[in-house]
Amino acid sequence: MSSIRSQRSRAVSTRIQRLRSTTLALPLAIALCVAPAAAQTSDAVHHADAITVTGVRQAYRGDFAVREIPQSIAEIDAETLQQNNILRLTDALDMNASVARQNTLGGLWDSFAIRGFAGDENLPSGYLVNGFNAGRGFGGQRDVAGIERVEVLKGPAAALIGRGEPGGTINLVTKQAEVGRNFGTATLQYGSYDRGRADADANLALTNGVSARLIGYYEEGDSFRDYVHQTRWGFLPSIGVALSDRTRLTYDFEWTRVEVPFDRGIVVLNGDFGTVPRSRFLGEPGDGDTVARATGHQLRLEHDLNDDWSLLVGASHRDTLLTGFSSDAETVASRQMLYVDGHSLSRQRRSRRYDAEHSVLRAELSGQFDTGALRHRILIGGDFDQFEYDNYFTRFRPPAVSSAPSNEAGYVIDIDNPVYGQYPLPKTAVITNRLDTQRSFGFYVQDQIELTDRLQIRIGGRYDNLRLETENRLSAVLSERSRSRFSPQAGIVYELNDPLTLYAAYGQGYRANVGTDAKGVIFDPETSESIEAGLKLTALGGKLTGTVALYQLTKDNVLASDANNPGFSVAIGKARSRGVELDLNGHLPGDVDVLLSYAYTDAEARSSVLDPNYSFQINPGDRLINIPRHSLNVQAAKHFMIAEREGQLGAGVQYVGKRSGETGTDFMLPSHTLVRLFGHIELIDGLELFGTVTNLFDEHWYASSYASVWVQPGARRTATIGLRARL
């Protein structure tokens, strides 16, 4: 055991040194100006000797208007994020009804499901950053500082994106250096629970062809949860270089840190959500903070070969490290004193060191050509992806209730009258010491053919080769598994008239399940099949857009949380999700912004699974955890002028229906309706006052659940006021 500990100590020391050295490389990277200018649909314009570049070409998408894409795409733009003063990616995704919150590891990572499917509940959800598979790891919940907009790419896109969920993929478009411009913003805000935040965003034209965009934030304060104080900061610079009017280079850097106590939430005894106050912390303050760190780099080169063809080449690398202790409610009934006397909560004590590295290389060629009367728009690309996950986990677990000689042996806390630090912190034993390595490469091609002025078809496919290695250091067993698969896609788009377009799409997907079950067996890869059809609206000269979609998704080799072995997953076989969605977004006459998102999601298990050790039973028809059947988000905002000063007032409502709170049981989370208000007013030129109130009526609501003793309560009424300066 001492040998293992010394190895881990050396590993942590090496890891910290590597993070420090990576951070110190930032000034050198900036000095060398190794970075690109960017943004959606890049344009380069000469003004005298200066070059102005705005926008980033959308990887995996090509040069298509949204109405031409046989796929539902929703966008949460910068204005919506700013209106609602949204600070976390999790809160941003609440704006789209197709996305549902999942287990967040005590508030330490982002986890969500799209169209009912979430992937592995024991890992954070992956996402794209500027089209790169770059969101994996353990860097804490993502802050929206540095994010220009959030794209929810729904439906069968695996033929291009590859290793995503069949329900869809989140793509974060970051704020990029804009060459040839000088501008900036700075914000100070103060909110409920003594939370303060400062952030700044400055774009500097260093030379005619080089600009730097420097973005940073610092946030600190308490929360509605007792003993939960958090500190967050980040530095997110971007450097842009216009090498010519056809060639653009962009470098982005990410350096963030989150320090917050690990918080499993509240317990719900016998279905009573008033068992304890929503503010009550049932962990142990003496455990201290769990710390999540991230250091990332992304480099992209975009080159227009001519007016019809362009090339995108890029690479990204991200290091993350999560460390800390926690005291969590015991989930196994036979070890839980709470079920005996109704107030004594038996707890585990755990330590985590989740160390991950994620590297991606990718290239894509896009262009168009004609064959007779047919116009072809082509995407051809390939990528390499490597994810290494070093999982070191220790645990103390209370004995069976029948054999527990004292409350100290069970590490018990009284949920009605908690006394913290009552017992010495238990020593933990190593449960997991494992290195998972996933390597994959893929190639894809897509051709969208314009048959007539109104009719287009899309055909394509992707070949993936996946290899997973698991080195179990405790058992000295090395497990390996390799798989490959071709995933086809097809779609059709028909323009009924100027505002309305019909579309349909079919696709298959393939994704490796990282890790093993509680017995150390590597899971089979996940496969999926997706079909959807819908109607797209583009009206008021493009100011109002919307999509109505119907879909059905099926998956094999689906994973769910193992309630009896927290931190592990269990294979539940097949699952199906089908539903209807409506998304509407735009600017109406009368200077009113509107957003409407509704989803009906019917997501359920389609296999029967029985755990022989714990009688953990999943039956066909069981609902998937944390997935509501009905969800809605709607808001409206009115622009106005007062004394020649611009202002805005708005309100929004979010409804989330009841949903399963624990896999394999009948425990349900209740529905909730949350109301929010927001607004701003210009005080003087370049300075505005803004404010928000969320959960206006202070409703009791529950964000997600892992089990009835691990339920995450939602925030109470929260108000924020701040000043924003623009240069």
Disulfide bonds with the S-S distance in Angstrom:
none
